[in-house]
Amino acid sequence: MPLARLIPCLDVAYGRVVKGVSFIGLRDVGDPVELAAFYSAGGADELVLLDIAATPDDTETMTSVVVHVAEVLDIPFTVGGGVRSVADATRIIESGADRVSLNSAALANPGLVTAIASRYGSQAVVVAIDAGGGVVHTHGGRVATTTKVIPWAIEAAERGAGEILLTSIFHDGQRKGFDLELTGAVRAAVSIPVIASGGAGSAQHVAEALAITDAALVASIVHENPAGLPGLRRELESLGVQLRPVKERV
């Protein structure tokens, strides 16, 4: 089994990294390019950048930010938010991203997952699922649908997604731990990697998630202390989590 991955997540709105609680109450926490470079140097295995304003505002994803982030990273990174077409995916990947993340558009048009995977490979497609109350939410977690989480995860995998990024809305930003029950259920239902997201407040929380899935997203606990990422890695290793050595990331 591949070694666990630790993935800082940068939620970006209007060119700045922001963080909130359960997708609301956003506050500015820094510059995306500076934070991306800092986390890369600090031992992140990958990064995720989500343009959380693009879909609600019906705007294009932050291409200029992607270009500048690509210039400072030596690790893979995924970009999501506002990806509505193969052309959008092309623009982001050609700007330097390794993968695109689809959420609202994939749910509205599941064939988009297959179309992008057919052009760039499944490894370039992440389907993000914002989950709450057993159903998928869209538009940055603002709109609840009637689509059930696990059947949609299965369909996304069948349509060509290379990974599932699963965020528990009600755990997001709470720092009380991941939704392990939901994460475990989704991981058991699909054959592709699942990234746990929403709720990390300690190394113990991250270790619990990595015991049942492939990777964990972290945000608040590193944004509030970016210098603490190497320490988080050390804590995880002391808890028995096998992370990929930093020197082998590239």
Salt bridges, closest charged atoms under 4 A:
ASP28 OD2 - ARG16 NE 2.93
ASP45 OD1 - ARG233 NH1 3.58
ASP45 OD1 - ARG244 NE 3.96
GLU46 OE2 - ARG5 NH1 2.93
GLU46 OE1 - ARG99 NH1 3.23
ASP58 OD1 - ARG84 NH2 3.49
GLU60 OE1 - ARG91 NE 3.97
GLU71 OE1 - HIS68 ND1 3.48
ASP74 OD1 - ARG249 NH2 3.72
ASP88 OD1 - ARG91 NH2 3.18
GLU155 OE2 - ARG159 NE 2.74
GLU163 OE2 - ARG5 NH2 2.49
ASP172 OD2 - LYS19 NZ 3.57
ASP214 OD1 - ARG187 NE 2.54
GLU224 OE2 - ARG27 NH2 3.06
GLU224 OE1 - ARG175 NH1 2.59
